Amino acid sequence: MDLTLTRDQLDLREAARRFLGAVCPPATVAELADRREWASGTWPELIRQGWADPDLSAVELALLAGELGYALLPVPWWTTVGLALPVYQAAGEPLPGPATLVDRPDGSDTPLLAARRGAAGWRIDGVASAVDAGPAAEFVVAASTDGEVGLFAVPAGPVHVPTEGIDPLRVLGSLTFDSVPARLLVGPPNAAGLLARVRDRAAMLLAAEAVGVAERALGFAVEHAKLRAQFGRPIGSYQAVSHLLAECYAEVELARSLVWRAAAAHDGPAGGPADATASAVLAGRRAAVQSCEAAVQVCGGMGVTWDFPVHRWYRRALWLDGSTETLAAIADVVFAVGESGGPPGRVVREVRRELS
């Protein structure tokens, strides 16, 4: 499998980094996080630049997800493009605006919500938790109907009750559906297979985001290690610091390669290795947490202050580390081991440790 990026893909990543660096410096991230707001003024520009273009490949989407993790721009891109867009594509409908998928948090095949059809059309009932609703204009709801899964569109209306979380830039909450009108997007038997592919794609994009988080945190640490001097030398020249940063760099590059492998598998005709997404998720979450913790350690007392920006990325790394999408993807590796011979031994051991 050739994981070399094309010239167009490299230009896409460079353009995304320039744009996000201009509209979302760390000071803007801090302001939005303190106010728990999303960057509403940036969303139309992202759409204009084609960030929700249905023709983007999985590799290109992974590059954009990585840049969003690097910048930490709070926009509903992952929920819209990663979760909702494939369903609208399958239904032959245009994207109505920011959207999200209302699914069972644990990735079970049995939805929590129920759909029933009456004289006036479809209705949705039930309570969904751990929903990243944000500023959604419409919800894509996975609901059971006659023992099978269907995917429905519900205009934003049910009250989203947010819950306090580790990352103020990505707030989950619960939604209550009480006989809410809905329209069918994808019905049985096609909805179940589509839902599984959407979950896999969303987890891959979270892994790509984690690589961006890890890269940015490592950048904070390296920059500080170059500038901060002790005993007449930059602290980066001491082995205790340089070896720590080198280990983080190796983890970031491993995770990046596995993310590109998973994205390329999504673009392939056969879907690629069964463990591709799970391996990427495992490596990405580990690289993000390890790099953020190293950045805090290298920056010393300054690294744990509220004014220093690294804690914003550390919060996102912890959110990614514990999100239901990443944990469900890791669990998939266990089945991949039995079905396809499994990923490298190191990854298998890590999976068993995570799930024990």
Residue pairs with C-beta under 8 A, 6 or more apart in sequence:
1 261
1 264
1 265
1 272
2 264
3 257
3 260
3 261
3 264
5 13
5 59
5 63
5 260
9 59
9 60
9 63
12 60
12 63
12 64
13 63
13 66
13 67
16 63
16 64
16 67
17 67
17 70
17 71
19 45
19 49
20 67
20 68
20 70
20 71
20 73
21 71
23 39
23 42
23 45
23 73
24 39
24 42
24 71
24 72
24 73
26 309
26 312
28 39
29 71
29 72
29 73
29 74
29 169
29 309
29 312
30 309
30 312
32 38
32 39
32 74
32 169
33 74
33 168
33 169
33 312
34 168
36 168
36 169
36 171
37 74
38 74
38 75
38 76
38 134
38 135
38 169
39 73
39 74
39 75
40 135
42 73
42 75
43 75
43 76
43 98
46 52
46 75
46 77
50 56
51 64
51 77
51 81
52 77
52 80
52 81
52 85
52 95
54 85
54 89
56 64
57 263
57 267
58 201
58 204
58 263
58 264
58 266
58 267
59 260
59 263
59 264
59 267
61 81
61 82
61 205
61 208
61 263
62 204
62 205
62 208
62 259
62 260
62 262
62 263
63 208
64 77
65 77
65 78
65 82
65 205
65 206
65 208
65 209
65 212
66 208
66 209
66 211
66 212
66 215
66 256
66 259
67 212
68 75
68 77
68 78
68 209
68 212
69 208
69 209
69 210
69 211
69 212
69 213
69 215
69 216
69 288
69 316
70 212
70 213
70 215
70 216
71 212
71 216
72 169
72 213
72 216
72 312
72 313
72 316
74 169
74 170
76 98
76 99
76 100
76 132
76 134
76 135
76 136
78 132
78 202
78 205
78 206
78 209
79 98
79 99
79 100
79 101
79 132
79 133
79 134
79 136
80 95
80 98
80 99
80 100
80 136
81 205
82 198
82 201
82 202
82 205
82 206
83 99
83 100
83 101
83 103
83 140
83 198
83 202
84 95
84 99
84 100
84 101
84 138
84 140
85 95
85 99
86 194
86 197
86 198
86 201
87 101
87 140
87 151
87 185
87 186
87 194
87 198
88 94
88 95
88 96
88 99
88 140
88 185
90 185
90 186
90 190
90 194
91 151
91 185
91 186
93 153
93 185
96 137
96 138
96 153
97 136
97 137
97 138
98 134
98 135
98 136
98 137
99 136
99 137
99 138
99 139
99 140
100 131
100 132
100 133
100 134
100 136
100 139
100 140
101 139
101 140
101 141
101 142
101 198
101 202
102 113
102 128
102 131
102 139
102 140
102 141
102 142
102 154
102 175
103 111
103 128
103 142
103 195
103 199
104 110
104 111
104 112
104 128
104 142
105 129
105 130
105 324
106 324
106 328
107 199
107 324
107 325
107 328
107 331
109 149
109 192
110 144
111 142
111 143
111 144
111 149
112 126
112 127
112 128
112 129
113 124
113 125
113 126
113 128
113 141
113 142
113 143
113 144
113 177
114 124
114 125
114 126
114 143
114 144
114 145
115 122
115 123
115 124
115 141
115 143
115 144
115 145
115 150
115 152
115 182
116 122
116 123
116 125
116 145
117 123
117 145
120 181
121 181
121 182
121 183
122 152
122 181
122 182
122 183
122 184
123 179
123 180
123 181
123 182
124 141
124 143
124 152
124 154
124 177
124 179
124 180
124 182
125 177
125 178
125 179
125 180
126 143
126 177
127 174
127 175
127 176
127 177
128 141
128 174
128 175
128 177
129 172
129 173
129 174
130 172
130 174
130 324
131 160
131 172
131 173
131 174
131 175
132 170
132 171
132 172
133 139
133 156
133 160
133 173
133 175
134 171
136 156
137 155
137 156
138 153
138 154
138 155
138 156
139 153
139 154
139 155
139 156
139 158
139 175
140 151
140 152
140 153
140 154
140 185
141 151
141 152
141 153
141 154
141 177
141 182
142 149
142 150
142 151
142 191
142 195
143 149
143 150
143 151
143 152
143 182
144 150
145 187
145 188
146 188
148 188
148 189
148 191
148 192
149 188
149 191
149 192
149 195
150 184
150 186
150 187
150 188
150 191
151 184
151 185
151 186
151 187
151 191
151 194
151 195
152 182
152 183
152 184
152 185
153 182
153 183
153 185
154 177
154 180
154 181
154 182
157 180
158 175
158 176
158 177
158 180
159 175
159 176
160 173
160 174
160 175
161 173
161 174
161 175
161 176
162 171
162 172
162 173
163 171
163 172
163 173
163 174
165 171
165 172
165 319
166 315
166 318
166 319
166 322
167 315
167 316
167 318
167 319
168 315
169 312
169 315
169 316
170 316
170 319
186 194
199 325
199 328
199 329
200 266
200 277
200 329
200 332
201 266
202 325
203 277
203 278
203 281
203 325
203 326
203 328
203 329
204 259
204 262
204 263
204 266
204 276
204 277
204 280
204 281
204 329
206 281
206 284
206 320
206 323
206 325
206 326
207 255
207 258
207 259
207 262
207 277
207 280
207 281
207 283
207 284
207 285
207 326
207 329
208 259
208 263
208 280
208 284
209 284
209 316
209 320
210 255
210 281
210 284
210 285
210 287
210 288
210 317
210 320
211 252
211 255
211 256
211 259
211 284
211 287
211 288
213 288
213 291
213 292
213 313
213 316
213 317
213 320
214 248
214 251
214 252
214 255
214 284
214 287
214 288
214 290
214 291
214 292
214 317
215 252
215 291
216 313
217 288
217 291
217 292
217 294
217 295
217 310
217 313
217 314
217 317
218 245
218 248
218 249
218 252
218 291
218 294
218 295
220 295
220 299
220 309
220 310
220 313
221 245
221 248
221 291
221 294
221 295
221 298
221 299
221 310
222 236
222 245
224 235
224 295
224 298
224 299
224 302
225 234
225 235
225 236
225 241
225 242
225 245
225 298
226 234
226 236
227 234
228 234
228 235
228 300
229 235
230 238
235 241
235 298
236 242
236 245
241 298
244 294
244 297
244 298
245 294
245 298
247 290
247 294
248 287
248 290
248 291
248 294
251 283
251 286
251 287
251 290
251 291
252 287
252 291
254 283
254 287
255 280
255 283
255 284
255 286
255 287
258 276
258 279
258 280
258 283
258 284
259 280
259 283
259 284
261 272
261 273
261 276
261 279
261 280
262 272
262 276
262 277
262 279
262 280
264 272
265 271
265 272
265 273
265 276
265 277
266 272
273 336
273 340
273 343
274 332
274 335
274 336
274 339
274 340
275 332
275 333
275 336
275 337
275 340
275 342
275 343
275 347
277 329
277 332
278 329
278 330
278 331
278 332
278 333
278 336
278 343
278 351
279 333
279 343
279 347
281 326
281 329
281 330
282 330
282 333
282 347
282 350
282 351
282 354
283 347
284 320
284 326
285 317
285 320
285 321
285 326
286 350
288 313
288 316
288 317
288 320
288 321
289 317
289 318
289 321
291 317
292 310
292 313
292 314
292 317
293 314
295 303
295 310
295 313
295 314
296 303
296 304
296 310
296 311
296 314
297 303
299 308
299 310
302 308
303 310
304 311
320 326
330 351
330 354
330 355
331 355
333 342
333 343
333 347
333 348
333 351
334 351
334 355
336 342
336 343
337 343
337 348
337 351
342 348
